[in-house]
Amino acid sequence: RKAAAAGLTLLDNPDIDRPGTLTSEAKHLSIKHFRLTGKATITNPDLYTAAARQGIGAGRAYGCGLLLTK
């Protein structure tokens, strides 16, 4: 769902790496995280550009939700 909103179509089945939760005692913050590794096709360049600049998901304000593409 998030990939489609970012202008991407995932190809095959992506690998999911290190599912878990980051927590911070000082800020009482909990962010669920994981890493998807795989291939995708950019179906909407404008949406993808915005997602690459701004991130994806609720955790982007905390430095999460970033896209690394090659």
C-alpha positions in Angstrom: 0.0 0.0 0.0 2.8 2.5 0.9 4.8 1.5 -2.2 1.8 2.3 -4.5 1.3 5.7 -2.8 5.0 6.4 -3.5 4.7 5.6 -7.2 6.2 2.2 -7.0 5.1 -1.3 -7.9 7.0 -4.0 -6.1 8.4 -6.9 -8.2 8.5 -10.4 -6.9 8.5 -10.9 -3.1 10.7 -8.4 -1.3 12.9 -9.6 1.6 11.9 -8.2 5.0 14.9 -7.7 7.3 15.0 -7.1 11.1 11.4 -6.4 12.0 11.1 -4.8 15.4 10.3 -1.7 17.4 12.6 1.2 18.3 11.8 2.8 21.7 13.1 5.8 23.4 12.6 6.1 27.2 13.4 9.9 27.2 10.7 10.8 24.6 8.3 7.9 25.3 8.4 7.1 21.6 7.9 3.7 19.9 8.4 3.2 16.1 7.8 -0.1 14.4 10.5 -0.6 11.8 11.6 -3.0 9.1 13.7 -3.0 5.9 12.4 -4.2 2.5 14.9 -5.3 0.0 13.9 -6.1 -3.5 13.1 -4.7 -6.9 10.4 -2.2 -7.9 9.2 -0.4 -11.0 8.6 3.4 -10.8 5.1 3.8 -12.0 4.6 7.4 -11.1 7.8 9.5 -11.2 6.2 12.5 -9.5 4.9 10.5 -6.6 8.3 8.7 -6.3 10.2 11.9 -6.3 8.1 13.3 -3.5 8.5 10.1 -1.5 12.2 10.0 -2.0 12.5 13.6 -0.7 10.0 13.3 2.1 10.1 9.7 3.2 7.2 7.2 3.6 5.1 6.5 6.7 4.5 8.0 10.1 8.1 7.6 11.3 9.6 9.9 8.6 9.6 12.8 11.1 12.0 10.8 13.2 14.4 9.9 10.3 12.6 6.7 9.4 10.7 5.9 6.2 13.6 6.8 4.0 14.1 5.3 0.5 17.5 4.0 -0.6 17.5 3.3 -4.3 20.2 2.2 -6.7 
